[in-house]
Amino acid sequence: MYTLGHDFIPPQIHAGGLRYHGMAPTVSHLRKLGLIDRGRVTQSKVFEAAVLFARTKASCPRPNRRTPFRAAIDEAIAAREEDQENA
């Protein structure tokens, strides 16, 4: 299993109580096979995505569910830009 290590100390920021530093065995295996890759999203970008989602859908996702929204927004923007370059 991939972890951040026993000596990892998270930065002193708001983390919404999310302090799990490991990963599910299936996800670790997919990473080892190279089928998925990790991403890094800043906290401010995650909150921007949550605000955008809340304004669009009139619902705010829980803190531990906000990061995928940012990742999805980033992927959509990248796809749109790639499509514009190919047009």
N, CA, C and O of each residue as an XYZ file, in Angstrom:
348
protein
N       0.846     -1.172      0.000
C       0.000      0.000      0.000
C       0.890      1.232      0.000
O       1.902      1.275      0.699
N       0.509      2.238     -0.788
C       1.224      3.498     -0.816
C       0.711      4.388      0.314
O      -0.496      4.512      0.520
N       1.633      4.998      1.034
C       1.272      5.951      2.077
C       2.215      7.140      1.963
O       3.142      7.141      1.153
N       1.969      8.121      2.763
C       2.873      9.271      2.806
C       4.011      9.037      3.790
O       4.880      9.896      3.943
N       4.019      7.903      4.449
C       5.106      7.560      5.358
C       4.786      7.870      6.800
O       3.955      8.726      7.103
N       5.460      7.159      7.685
C       5.189      7.315      9.111
C       5.656      8.659      9.665
O       5.191      9.092     10.719
N       6.574      9.322      8.957
C       7.077     10.603      9.457
C       6.397     11.808      8.796
O       6.826     12.945      8.990
N       5.339     11.558      8.017
C       4.636     12.654      7.354
C       3.906     13.509      8.381
O       3.186     12.993      9.236
N       4.096     14.811      8.288
C       3.382     15.764      9.137
C       2.684     16.744      8.187
O       3.350     17.491      7.470
N       1.350     16.742      8.178
C       0.643     17.612      7.250
C       0.817     19.082      7.620
O       1.046     19.408      8.785
N       0.708     19.970      6.629
C       0.813     21.401      6.923
C      -0.332     21.846      7.826
O      -1.390     21.218      7.851
N      -0.120     22.906      8.550
C      -1.117     23.424      9.481
C      -2.161     24.239      8.736
O      -2.175     25.467      8.816
N      -3.035     23.552      8.012
C      -4.109     24.191      7.270
C      -5.406     23.499      7.616
O      -5.413     22.457      8.272
N      -6.497     24.079      7.175
C      -7.792     23.422      7.353
C      -7.821     22.161      6.500
O      -7.561     22.220      5.299
N      -8.130     21.042      7.100
C      -8.222     19.798      6.345
C      -9.548     19.099      6.610
O      -9.742     17.963      6.178
N     -10.445     19.746      7.298
C     -11.763     19.178      7.526
C     -11.745     17.859      8.272
O     -12.667     17.057      8.124
N     -10.723     17.619      9.064
C     -10.645     16.372      9.808
C     -10.178     15.195      8.983
O     -10.201     14.060      9.457
N      -9.755     15.443      7.756
C      -9.322     14.362      6.878
C      -7.833     14.120      7.083
O      -7.000     14.871      6.575
N      -7.507     13.090      7.815
C      -6.114     12.827      8.150
C      -5.666     11.420      7.774
O      -4.673     10.931      8.314
N      -6.368     10.763      6.871
C      -5.982      9.423      6.450
C      -4.871      9.551      5.417
O      -5.046     10.227      4.403
N      -3.744      8.917      5.658
C      -2.583      9.103      4.793
C      -2.238      7.848      3.991
O      -1.150      7.750      3.423
N      -3.147      6.911      3.945
C      -2.929      5.705      3.163
C      -3.848      5.684      1.957
O      -4.498      6.681      1.643
N      -3.897      4.558      1.293
C      -4.751      4.416      0.131
C      -5.267      2.988      0.100
O      -4.605      2.072      0.588
N      -6.445      2.798     -0.470
C      -7.034      1.470     -0.568
C      -6.113      0.551     -1.378
O      -5.466      1.008     -2.320
N      -6.047     -0.718     -1.028
C      -5.178     -1.648     -1.757
C      -5.452     -1.702     -3.259
O      -4.514     -1.801     -4.050
N      -6.719     -1.637     -3.663
C      -7.041     -1.673     -5.090
C      -6.486     -0.449     -5.801
O      -5.925     -0.560     -6.891
N      -6.638      0.709     -5.190
C      -6.114      1.943     -5.787
C      -4.590      1.885     -5.842
O      -3.992      2.301     -6.834
N      -3.963      1.380     -4.796
C      -2.509      1.236     -4.789
C      -2.048      0.317     -5.911
O      -1.040      0.586     -6.564
N      -2.781     -0.765     -6.135
C      -2.425     -1.700     -7.195
C      -2.575     -1.054     -8.577
O      -1.713     -1.229     -9.438
N      -3.656     -0.315     -8.789
C      -3.847      0.385    -10.063
C      -2.725      1.389    -10.304
O      -2.266      1.553    -11.435
N      -2.290      2.055     -9.253
C      -1.173      3.001     -9.366
C       0.106      2.272     -9.730
O       0.864      2.732    -10.583
N       0.352      1.131     -9.086
C       1.555      0.351     -9.361
C       1.578     -0.139    -10.806
O       2.639     -0.190    -11.428
N       0.415     -0.498    -11.341
C       0.318     -0.946    -12.727
C       0.412      0.206    -13.727
O       0.535     -0.026    -14.929
N       0.356      1.430    -13.243
C       0.433      2.594    -14.117
C      -0.884      2.946    -14.783
O      -0.902      3.716    -15.744
N      -1.981      2.398    -14.293
C      -3.287      2.667    -14.884
C      -3.901      3.966    -14.399
O      -4.766      4.534    -15.065
N      -3.461      4.437    -13.249
C      -3.912      5.725    -12.736
C      -2.688      6.496    -12.248
O      -1.630      5.918    -11.997
N      -2.849      7.785    -12.122
C      -1.767      8.628    -11.629
C      -2.334      9.549    -10.569
O      -3.533      9.826    -10.542
N      -1.481     10.006     -9.722
C      -1.938     10.915     -8.673
C      -1.981     12.334     -9.224
O      -1.321     12.659    -10.211
N      -2.748     13.140     -8.582
C      -2.837     14.542     -8.950
C      -2.644     15.391     -7.719
O      -2.773     14.910     -6.593
N      -2.342     16.622     -7.926
C      -2.168     17.525     -6.806
C      -3.033     18.748     -7.069
O      -2.910     19.407     -8.102
N      -3.899     19.035     -6.127
C      -4.803     20.163     -6.247
C      -4.686     20.979     -4.973
O      -4.733     20.431     -3.871
N      -4.536     22.278     -5.122
C      -4.413     23.123     -3.933
C      -5.769     23.290     -3.255
O      -6.816     23.174     -3.892
N      -5.731     23.560     -1.982
C      -6.947     23.711     -1.203
C      -7.808     24.847     -1.735
O      -9.032     24.725     -1.781
N      -7.187     25.947     -2.136
C      -7.976     27.077     -2.639
C      -8.694     26.718     -3.936
O      -9.826     27.153     -4.152
N      -8.056     25.932     -4.801
C      -8.708     25.502     -6.038
C      -9.874     24.559     -5.749
O     -10.895     24.595     -6.436
N      -9.716     23.719     -4.732
C     -10.804     22.816     -4.335
C     -11.998     23.623     -3.840
O     -13.139     23.318     -4.188
N     -11.750     24.637     -3.040
C     -12.847     25.471     -2.549
C     -13.504     26.260     -3.676
O     -14.721     26.445     -3.671
N     -12.709     26.731     -4.648
C     -13.280     27.400     -5.819
C     -14.239     26.466     -6.550
O     -15.325     26.877     -6.960
N     -13.835     25.217     -6.709
C     -14.690     24.235     -7.374
C     -15.963     23.989     -6.589
O     -17.036     23.849     -7.175
N     -15.857     23.937     -5.274
C     -17.040     23.720     -4.436
C     -18.009     24.892     -4.560
O     -19.222     24.689     -4.603
N     -17.485     26.113     -4.617
C     -18.341     27.295     -4.768
C     -19.019     27.271     -6.137
O     -20.214     27.547     -6.246
N     -18.251     26.938     -7.186
C     -18.828     26.847     -8.527
C     -19.935     25.797     -8.571
O     -21.003     26.033     -9.134
N     -19.670     24.640     -7.973
C     -20.668     23.579     -7.943
C     -21.907     24.030     -7.171
O     -23.032     23.783     -7.606
N     -21.708     24.682     -6.040
C     -22.838     25.138     -5.231
C     -23.685     26.161     -5.982
O     -24.913     26.129     -5.901
N     -23.045     27.059     -6.704
C     -23.791     28.062     -7.465
C     -24.518     27.438     -8.650
O     -25.598     27.891     -9.029
N     -23.929     26.403     -9.231
C     -24.522     25.764    -10.399
C     -25.640     24.803    -10.024
O     -26.689     24.785    -10.667
N     -25.421     24.011     -8.993
C     -26.358     22.948     -8.628
C     -27.155     23.222     -7.356
O     -27.975     22.396     -6.955
N     -26.932     24.352     -6.725
C     -27.615     24.707     -5.475
C     -27.423     23.644     -4.403
O     -28.319     23.375     -3.603
N     -26.255     23.056     -4.405
C     -25.900     22.027     -3.428
C     -24.387     22.091     -3.230
O     -23.630     22.298     -4.178
N     -23.969     21.912     -1.998
C     -22.536     21.979     -1.728
C     -22.033     20.600     -1.302
O     -22.543     20.027     -0.340
N     -21.036     20.061     -2.013
C     -20.526     18.742     -1.643
C     -19.783     18.787     -0.313
O     -19.254     19.823      0.088
N     -19.757     17.632      0.366
C     -19.020     17.528      1.627
C     -17.543     17.787      1.381
O     -17.053     17.571      0.273
N     -16.827     18.248      2.403
C     -15.401     18.564      2.222
C     -14.578     17.422      1.649
O     -13.695     17.662      0.826
N     -14.838     16.196      2.056
C     -14.031     15.095      1.560
C     -14.450     14.638      0.168
O     -13.880     13.684     -0.361
N     -15.422     15.291     -0.424
C     -15.862     14.959     -1.780
C     -15.611     16.089     -2.771
O     -16.054     16.010     -3.917
N     -14.923     17.115     -2.360
C     -14.742     18.284     -3.224
C     -13.586     18.155     -4.203
O     -13.651     18.709     -5.300
N     -12.547     17.451     -3.840
C     -11.360     17.360     -4.698
C     -11.674     16.784     -6.070
O     -11.174     17.315     -7.062
N     -12.479     15.722     -6.185
C     -12.792     15.215     -7.529
C     -13.499     16.239     -8.416
O     -13.339     16.215     -9.636
N     -14.279     17.137     -7.813
C     -14.922     18.178     -8.615
C     -13.870     19.064     -9.269
O     -13.992     19.410    -10.444
N     -12.827     19.436     -8.507
C     -11.756     20.257     -9.067
C     -11.044     19.513    -10.184
O     -10.749     20.080    -11.236
N     -10.773     18.240     -9.943
C     -10.097     17.435    -10.964
C     -10.942     17.343    -12.233
O     -10.411     17.436    -13.340
N     -12.246     17.163    -12.079
C     -13.138     17.085    -13.239
C     -13.178     18.414    -13.993
O     -13.169     18.428    -15.224
N     -13.223     19.513    -13.272
C     -13.210     20.831    -13.915
C     -11.911     21.028    -14.687
O     -11.930     21.494    -15.826
N     -10.787     20.676    -14.076
C      -9.489     20.813    -14.755
C      -9.425     19.960    -16.011
O      -8.921     20.411    -17.039
N      -9.934     18.722    -15.940
C      -9.935     17.839    -17.117
C     -10.820     18.412    -18.219
O     -10.455     18.353    -19.393
N     -11.976     18.966    -17.858
C     -12.877     19.554    -18.850
C     -12.240     20.764    -19.529
O     -12.363     20.937    -20.741
N     -11.567     21.591    -18.751
C     -10.890     22.758    -19.322
C      -9.783     22.313    -20.275
O      -9.637     22.869    -21.363
N      -9.006     21.316    -19.871
C      -7.928     20.802    -20.724
C      -8.488     20.219    -22.020
O      -7.921     20.434    -23.092
N      -9.588     19.489    -21.930
C     -10.200     18.915    -23.134
C     -10.719     19.999    -24.062
O     -10.576     19.902    -25.281
N     -11.326     21.037    -23.483
C     -11.835     22.150    -24.307
C     -10.683     22.855    -25.007
O     -10.779     23.170    -26.193
N      -9.592     23.108    -24.285
C      -8.448     23.773    -24.888
C      -7.806     22.918    -25.980
O      -7.395     23.439    -27.017
N      -7.721     21.607    -25.749
C      -7.170     20.711    -26.754
C      -8.052     20.687    -28.000
O      -7.547     20.652    -29.123
N      -9.369     20.705    -27.799
C     -10.301     20.706    -28.922
C     -10.159     21.985    -29.731
O     -10.227     21.952    -30.959
N      -9.962     23.111    -29.055
C      -9.795     24.389    -29.747
C      -8.493     24.408    -30.546
O      -8.437     25.002    -31.623
N      -7.450     23.766    -30.031
C      -6.176     23.718    -30.729
C      -6.268     22.850    -31.981
O      -5.592     23.115    -32.975
N      -7.103     21.816    -31.934
C      -7.249     20.892    -33.052
C      -8.261     21.352    -34.078
O      -8.362     20.762    -35.154
N      -9.016     22.402    -33.765
C     -10.060     22.867    -34.679
C      -9.512     23.705    -35.807
O     -10.272     24.168    -36.658
